[in-house]
Amino acid sequence: MATATATLTPSAAIVPSAPPTSPLTLANVLYEKKGTIAYVTVNRPKVLNALNTPTWADLRKAFEDARDDAAVRGVILTGAGNKAFIAGADIGELAQVTAFEAEQSSRFGQEVLDLIENLGKPVIAAVNGFALGGGCETAMACTIRISVETAKFGQPEVTLGLVPGGGGTQRLPRLVGKGRALQLILSGEMIGAQEAYRIGLVNEIVPATELITRAEAILNKIGTNAPIAVKFALEAVNKGLDTSQGEGLLLEASYFGLCAATEDKKEGTSAFLEKRTPEFHGR
């Protein structure tokens, strides 16, 4: 079975010396910024970071702030403690909802995950434990997923008489293929990090002590590139997956043209020809 490997960049080169700032005080989510990275941590460790309505609302506020802050170039999303990323929905809350409330709850969660997926900036899921149900769906909405060896993934909704409601029936097939997705969704079984890596659900597996450092290293590398190009590349991939290849190619050409009109394109090409490091400003 294949094992993921990672080349680590020293954290001193990644994390700026400036102290973290906490722009929002949220009940169920810790949110802070260090330099160009925003850190979002679901903070309900006593219930394995389960998602209830207030937690979804806190996630929305945190990611809206990260989206609107031009100084933020990327986001790391993780869970508090060492047992769970997000273990799923709050079953106590879920057990009480009516059919109408369940549909509304599903739509609200989907909107939050659409915000994460289409943030215009890379979001890394640092999966430090259980990522089940809504937790797996949240990880799938992120740009990249890295995981510790002990993490577990799954969509167990059918064992509760439900179907995935946070995008699992749509994102999972796009990530791992229809057959593998249906096997996971219909069986409700959990898989380990190595199997998640094998089928393409996880990008990398790293030691727990290096999880955040590796996420920072990836964002640090992406952050050296032109912000507008990164944003348009994300949009081209996300929107292109919902169209035919021909329509996707037209979309790609449009974004290529838009990038060509930016100051960053002029700077990038000039720096290459002059054999120097480019200085991008997102213009």
Contacts in CASP RR format, 6 or more apart in sequence:
PFRMAT RR
TARGET T0000
AUTHOR 0000-0000-0000
METHOD contacts of the structure
MODEL  1
MATATATLTPSAAIVPSAPPTSPLTLANVLYEKKGTIAYVTVNRPKVLNA
LNTPTWADLRKAFEDARDDAAVRGVILTGAGNKAFIAGADIGELAQVTAF
EAEQSSRFGQEVLDLIENLGKPVIAAVNGFALGGGCETAMACTIRISVET
AKFGQPEVTLGLVPGGGGTQRLPRLVGKGRALQLILSGEMIGAQEAYRIG
LVNEIVPATELITRAEAILNKIGTNAPIAVKFALEAVNKGLDTSQGEGLL
LEASYFGLCAATEDKKEGTSAFLEKRTPEFHGR
1 194 0 8 1.000
1 195 0 8 1.000
1 198 0 8 1.000
2 194 0 8 1.000
2 197 0 8 1.000
2 198 0 8 1.000
3 194 0 8 1.000
3 197 0 8 1.000
3 205 0 8 1.000
4 197 0 8 1.000
4 202 0 8 1.000
4 203 0 8 1.000
4 204 0 8 1.000
4 205 0 8 1.000
4 206 0 8 1.000
5 204 0 8 1.000
6 146 0 8 1.000
6 204 0 8 1.000
6 206 0 8 1.000
6 210 0 8 1.000
6 214 0 8 1.000
6 217 0 8 1.000
8 210 0 8 1.000
8 213 0 8 1.000
8 214 0 8 1.000
8 217 0 8 1.000
9 213 0 8 1.000
9 216 0 8 1.000
9 217 0 8 1.000
9 220 0 8 1.000
9 221 0 8 1.000
11 213 0 8 1.000
11 216 0 8 1.000
13 220 0 8 1.000
14 213 0 8 1.000
14 216 0 8 1.000
14 217 0 8 1.000
14 219 0 8 1.000
14 220 0 8 1.000
15 34 0 8 1.000
15 37 0 8 1.000
15 216 0 8 1.000
16 34 0 8 1.000
16 35 0 8 1.000
16 36 0 8 1.000
18 34 0 8 1.000
18 35 0 8 1.000
19 34 0 8 1.000
20 32 0 8 1.000
20 33 0 8 1.000
20 34 0 8 1.000
20 39 0 8 1.000
21 32 0 8 1.000
21 33 0 8 1.000
21 34 0 8 1.000
22 30 0 8 1.000
22 31 0 8 1.000
22 32 0 8 1.000
22 33 0 8 1.000
23 31 0 8 1.000
23 32 0 8 1.000
23 33 0 8 1.000
23 65 0 8 1.000
23 69 0 8 1.000
24 31 0 8 1.000
24 61 0 8 1.000
24 62 0 8 1.000
24 65 0 8 1.000
26 58 0 8 1.000
26 61 0 8 1.000
26 62 0 8 1.000
27 54 0 8 1.000
27 58 0 8 1.000
28 42 0 8 1.000
28 43 0 8 1.000
28 44 0 8 1.000
28 52 0 8 1.000
28 54 0 8 1.000
28 55 0 8 1.000
28 58 0 8 1.000
29 40 0 8 1.000
29 41 0 8 1.000
29 42 0 8 1.000
29 43 0 8 1.000
29 55 0 8 1.000
29 58 0 8 1.000
29 59 0 8 1.000
29 61 0 8 1.000
29 62 0 8 1.000
30 39 0 8 1.000
30 40 0 8 1.000
30 41 0 8 1.000
30 43 0 8 1.000
30 80 0 8 1.000
31 38 0 8 1.000
31 39 0 8 1.000
31 40 0 8 1.000
31 41 0 8 1.000
31 62 0 8 1.000
31 65 0 8 1.000
32 38 0 8 1.000
32 39 0 8 1.000
33 39 0 8 1.000
33 69 0 8 1.000
33 71 0 8 1.000
33 72 0 8 1.000
35 71 0 8 1.000
36 71 0 8 1.000
36 72 0 8 1.000
36 73 0 8 1.000
36 74 0 8 1.000
36 219 0 8 1.000
36 223 0 8 1.000
37 72 0 8 1.000
37 73 0 8 1.000
37 74 0 8 1.000
37 75 0 8 1.000
37 76 0 8 1.000
37 216 0 8 1.000
37 219 0 8 1.000
38 62 0 8 1.000
38 65 0 8 1.000
38 66 0 8 1.000
38 69 0 8 1.000
38 72 0 8 1.000
38 74 0 8 1.000
38 75 0 8 1.000
38 76 0 8 1.000
39 75 0 8 1.000
39 76 0 8 1.000
39 78 0 8 1.000
40 59 0 8 1.000
40 62 0 8 1.000
40 63 0 8 1.000
40 66 0 8 1.000
40 75 0 8 1.000
40 76 0 8 1.000
40 77 0 8 1.000
40 78 0 8 1.000
41 77 0 8 1.000
41 78 0 8 1.000
41 79 0 8 1.000
41 80 0 8 1.000
42 49 0 8 1.000
42 51 0 8 1.000
42 55 0 8 1.000
42 59 0 8 1.000
42 77 0 8 1.000
42 78 0 8 1.000
42 79 0 8 1.000
42 80 0 8 1.000
42 85 0 8 1.000
42 86 0 8 1.000
43 49 0 8 1.000
43 79 0 8 1.000
43 80 0 8 1.000
44 50 0 8 1.000
44 55 0 8 1.000
44 80 0 8 1.000
45 79 0 8 1.000
45 80 0 8 1.000
45 81 0 8 1.000
45 83 0 8 1.000
45 84 0 8 1.000
47 87 0 8 1.000
47 90 0 8 1.000
48 83 0 8 1.000
48 84 0 8 1.000
48 86 0 8 1.000
48 87 0 8 1.000
48 88 0 8 1.000
48 130 0 8 1.000
49 79 0 8 1.000
49 80 0 8 1.000
49 84 0 8 1.000
49 85 0 8 1.000
49 86 0 8 1.000
49 87 0 8 1.000
50 86 0 8 1.000
50 87 0 8 1.000
50 88 0 8 1.000
50 89 0 8 1.000
50 90 0 8 1.000
50 91 0 8 1.000
51 86 0 8 1.000
51 88 0 8 1.000
51 89 0 8 1.000
51 90 0 8 1.000
51 134 0 8 1.000
51 135 0 8 1.000
51 138 0 8 1.000
52 89 0 8 1.000
52 90 0 8 1.000
52 93 0 8 1.000
53 93 0 8 1.000
53 105 0 8 1.000
53 108 0 8 1.000
55 90 0 8 1.000
56 108 0 8 1.000
56 109 0 8 1.000
56 112 0 8 1.000
59 112 0 8 1.000
59 116 0 8 1.000
60 111 0 8 1.000
60 112 0 8 1.000
60 115 0 8 1.000
63 75 0 8 1.000
63 112 0 8 1.000
63 115 0 8 1.000
63 116 0 8 1.000
63 119 0 8 1.000
63 123 0 8 1.000
64 115 0 8 1.000
66 72 0 8 1.000
66 74 0 8 1.000
66 75 0 8 1.000
66 119 0 8 1.000
66 121 0 8 1.000
67 115 0 8 1.000
67 119 0 8 1.000
67 120 0 8 1.000
67 121 0 8 1.000
72 121 0 8 1.000
73 121 0 8 1.000
73 219 0 8 1.000
73 222 0 8 1.000
73 223 0 8 1.000
73 227 0 8 1.000
74 121 0 8 1.000
74 122 0 8 1.000
74 123 0 8 1.000
74 124 0 8 1.000
74 219 0 8 1.000
74 222 0 8 1.000
74 223 0 8 1.000
75 119 0 8 1.000
75 121 0 8 1.000
75 122 0 8 1.000
75 123 0 8 1.000
75 124 0 8 1.000
76 123 0 8 1.000
76 124 0 8 1.000
76 126 0 8 1.000
76 212 0 8 1.000
76 215 0 8 1.000
76 216 0 8 1.000
76 219 0 8 1.000
77 116 0 8 1.000
77 123 0 8 1.000
77 124 0 8 1.000
77 125 0 8 1.000
77 126 0 8 1.000
77 138 0 8 1.000
77 142 0 8 1.000
78 85 0 8 1.000
78 125 0 8 1.000
78 126 0 8 1.000
78 127 0 8 1.000
78 128 0 8 1.000
78 211 0 8 1.000
78 212 0 8 1.000
78 215 0 8 1.000
79 85 0 8 1.000
79 86 0 8 1.000
79 126 0 8 1.000
79 128 0 8 1.000
81 128 0 8 1.000
82 128 0 8 1.000
82 129 0 8 1.000
82 208 0 8 1.000
83 129 0 8 1.000
83 130 0 8 1.000
84 128 0 8 1.000
84 129 0 8 1.000
84 130 0 8 1.000
84 131 0 8 1.000
85 125 0 8 1.000
85 126 0 8 1.000
85 127 0 8 1.000
85 128 0 8 1.000
85 129 0 8 1.000
85 130 0 8 1.000
85 131 0 8 1.000
85 135 0 8 1.000
85 138 0 8 1.000
85 139 0 8 1.000
85 151 0 8 1.000
86 130 0 8 1.000
86 131 0 8 1.000
86 132 0 8 1.000
86 134 0 8 1.000
86 135 0 8 1.000
86 138 0 8 1.000
86 139 0 8 1.000
87 130 0 8 1.000
87 131 0 8 1.000
87 132 0 8 1.000
87 135 0 8 1.000
88 130 0 8 1.000
88 132 0 8 1.000
88 133 0 8 1.000
88 134 0 8 1.000
88 135 0 8 1.000
88 136 0 8 1.000
89 133 0 8 1.000
89 134 0 8 1.000
91 160 0 8 1.000
94 102 0 8 1.000
94 160 0 8 1.000
94 162 0 8 1.000
97 105 0 8 1.000
106 165 0 8 1.000
106 166 0 8 1.000
109 165 0 8 1.000
109 166 0 8 1.000
110 165 0 8 1.000
110 166 0 8 1.000
110 167 0 8 1.000
113 137 0 8 1.000
113 138 0 8 1.000
113 141 0 8 1.000
113 166 0 8 1.000
113 167 0 8 1.000
114 141 0 8 1.000
116 123 0 8 1.000
116 138 0 8 1.000
116 141 0 8 1.000
116 142 0 8 1.000
117 123 0 8 1.000
117 141 0 8 1.000
117 142 0 8 1.000
117 143 0 8 1.000
117 238 0 8 1.000
118 234 0 8 1.000
118 235 0 8 1.000
118 238 0 8 1.000
120 230 0 8 1.000
120 231 0 8 1.000
120 234 0 8 1.000
120 235 0 8 1.000
121 230 0 8 1.000
121 231 0 8 1.000
121 234 0 8 1.000
122 143 0 8 1.000
122 144 0 8 1.000
122 218 0 8 1.000
122 219 0 8 1.000
122 222 0 8 1.000
122 230 0 8 1.000
122 234 0 8 1.000
123 141 0 8 1.000
123 142 0 8 1.000
123 143 0 8 1.000
123 144 0 8 1.000
124 142 0 8 1.000
124 143 0 8 1.000
124 144 0 8 1.000
124 145 0 8 1.000
124 146 0 8 1.000
124 215 0 8 1.000
124 218 0 8 1.000
124 219 0 8 1.000
125 131 0 8 1.000
125 138 0 8 1.000
125 139 0 8 1.000
125 142 0 8 1.000
125 144 0 8 1.000
125 145 0 8 1.000
125 146 0 8 1.000
126 146 0 8 1.000
126 211 0 8 1.000
126 212 0 8 1.000
126 215 0 8 1.000
127 139 0 8 1.000
127 145 0 8 1.000
127 146 0 8 1.000
127 147 0 8 1.000
127 148 0 8 1.000
127 151 0 8 1.000
127 153 0 8 1.000
127 193 0 8 1.000
127 202 0 8 1.000
128 148 0 8 1.000
128 151 0 8 1.000
128 208 0 8 1.000
128 211 0 8 1.000
129 147 0 8 1.000
129 148 0 8 1.000
129 150 0 8 1.000
129 151 0 8 1.000
129 152 0 8 1.000
130 151 0 8 1.000
130 152 0 8 1.000
131 138 0 8 1.000
131 139 0 8 1.000
131 147 0 8 1.000
131 151 0 8 1.000
131 152 0 8 1.000
131 153 0 8 1.000
131 154 0 8 1.000
132 152 0 8 1.000
132 153 0 8 1.000
132 154 0 8 1.000
132 155 0 8 1.000
132 156 0 8 1.000
132 190 0 8 1.000
133 154 0 8 1.000
133 155 0 8 1.000
133 156 0 8 1.000
133 157 0 8 1.000
133 164 0 8 1.000
133 168 0 8 1.000
134 164 0 8 1.000
134 165 0 8 1.000
134 166 0 8 1.000
136 153 0 8 1.000
136 154 0 8 1.000
136 155 0 8 1.000
136 168 0 8 1.000
136 172 0 8 1.000
137 155 0 8 1.000
137 164 0 8 1.000
137 165 0 8 1.000
137 166 0 8 1.000
137 167 0 8 1.000
137 168 0 8 1.000
137 171 0 8 1.000
139 145 0 8 1.000
139 153 0 8 1.000
140 167 0 8 1.000
140 168 0 8 1.000
140 171 0 8 1.000
140 172 0 8 1.000
140 175 0 8 1.000
140 201 0 8 1.000
141 167 0 8 1.000
141 171 0 8 1.000
143 234 0 8 1.000
144 203 0 8 1.000
144 218 0 8 1.000
145 201 0 8 1.000
145 202 0 8 1.000
145 203 0 8 1.000
146 202 0 8 1.000
146 203 0 8 1.000
146 204 0 8 1.000
146 205 0 8 1.000
146 206 0 8 1.000
146 211 0 8 1.000
146 214 0 8 1.000
146 215 0 8 1.000
146 218 0 8 1.000
147 193 0 8 1.000
147 196 0 8 1.000
147 197 0 8 1.000
147 202 0 8 1.000
147 204 0 8 1.000
147 205 0 8 1.000
147 206 0 8 1.000
147 211 0 8 1.000
148 193 0 8 1.000
148 205 0 8 1.000
148 206 0 8 1.000
148 207 0 8 1.000
148 208 0 8 1.000
148 211 0 8 1.000
149 193 0 8 1.000
149 194 0 8 1.000
149 205 0 8 1.000
149 207 0 8 1.000
149 208 0 8 1.000
150 193 0 8 1.000
150 208 0 8 1.000
151 192 0 8 1.000
151 193 0 8 1.000
151 196 0 8 1.000
151 202 0 8 1.000
152 190 0 8 1.000
152 191 0 8 1.000
152 192 0 8 1.000
152 193 0 8 1.000
153 190 0 8 1.000
153 191 0 8 1.000
153 192 0 8 1.000
153 193 0 8 1.000
153 196 0 8 1.000
153 201 0 8 1.000
153 202 0 8 1.000
154 184 0 8 1.000
154 188 0 8 1.000
154 189 0 8 1.000
154 190 0 8 1.000
154 191 0 8 1.000
155 164 0 8 1.000
155 168 0 8 1.000
155 172 0 8 1.000
155 184 0 8 1.000
155 185 0 8 1.000
155 188 0 8 1.000
156 188 0 8 1.000
156 189 0 8 1.000
156 190 0 8 1.000
157 163 0 8 1.000
157 164 0 8 1.000
157 165 0 8 1.000
157 185 0 8 1.000
157 188 0 8 1.000
158 185 0 8 1.000
158 186 0 8 1.000
158 187 0 8 1.000
158 188 0 8 1.000
159 188 0 8 1.000
163 169 0 8 1.000
163 185 0 8 1.000
164 172 0 8 1.000
164 185 0 8 1.000
168 185 0 8 1.000
169 181 0 8 1.000
169 185 0 8 1.000
172 181 0 8 1.000
172 184 0 8 1.000
172 185 0 8 1.000
172 201 0 8 1.000
173 179 0 8 1.000
173 181 0 8 1.000
173 182 0 8 1.000
174 241 0 8 1.000
175 181 0 8 1.000
175 200 0 8 1.000
175 201 0 8 1.000
176 184 0 8 1.000
176 199 0 8 1.000
176 200 0 8 1.000
176 201 0 8 1.000
180 199 0 8 1.000
184 191 0 8 1.000
191 199 0 8 1.000
191 201 0 8 1.000
193 202 0 8 1.000
193 205 0 8 1.000
194 205 0 8 1.000
196 202 0 8 1.000
197 203 0 8 1.000
197 204 0 8 1.000
197 205 0 8 1.000
204 214 0 8 1.000
206 214 0 8 1.000
222 230 0 8 1.000
223 230 0 8 1.000
225 280 0 8 1.000
226 259 0 8 1.000
226 262 0 8 1.000
226 264 0 8 1.000
226 265 0 8 1.000
226 267 0 8 1.000
226 268 0 8 1.000
226 278 0 8 1.000
226 280 0 8 1.000
226 282 0 8 1.000
227 264 0 8 1.000
227 280 0 8 1.000
227 282 0 8 1.000
228 258 0 8 1.000
228 259 0 8 1.000
228 262 0 8 1.000
228 264 0 8 1.000
228 282 0 8 1.000
228 283 0 8 1.000
229 259 0 8 1.000
229 262 0 8 1.000
229 264 0 8 1.000
229 265 0 8 1.000
232 255 0 8 1.000
232 258 0 8 1.000
232 259 0 8 1.000
233 255 0 8 1.000
235 255 0 8 1.000
236 248 0 8 1.000
236 251 0 8 1.000
236 252 0 8 1.000
236 255 0 8 1.000
239 248 0 8 1.000
239 251 0 8 1.000
240 247 0 8 1.000
240 248 0 8 1.000
240 251 0 8 1.000
243 251 0 8 1.000
259 265 0 8 1.000
262 282 0 8 1.000
262 283 0 8 1.000
263 281 0 8 1.000
263 282 0 8 1.000
263 283 0 8 1.000
264 278 0 8 1.000
264 280 0 8 1.000
264 281 0 8 1.000
264 282 0 8 1.000
264 283 0 8 1.000
267 278 0 8 1.000
267 279 0 8 1.000
267 280 0 8 1.000
267 281 0 8 1.000
268 278 0 8 1.000
268 280 0 8 1.000
270 278 0 8 1.000
271 277 0 8 1.000
271 278 0 8 1.000
271 279 0 8 1.000
272 278 0 8 1.000
END
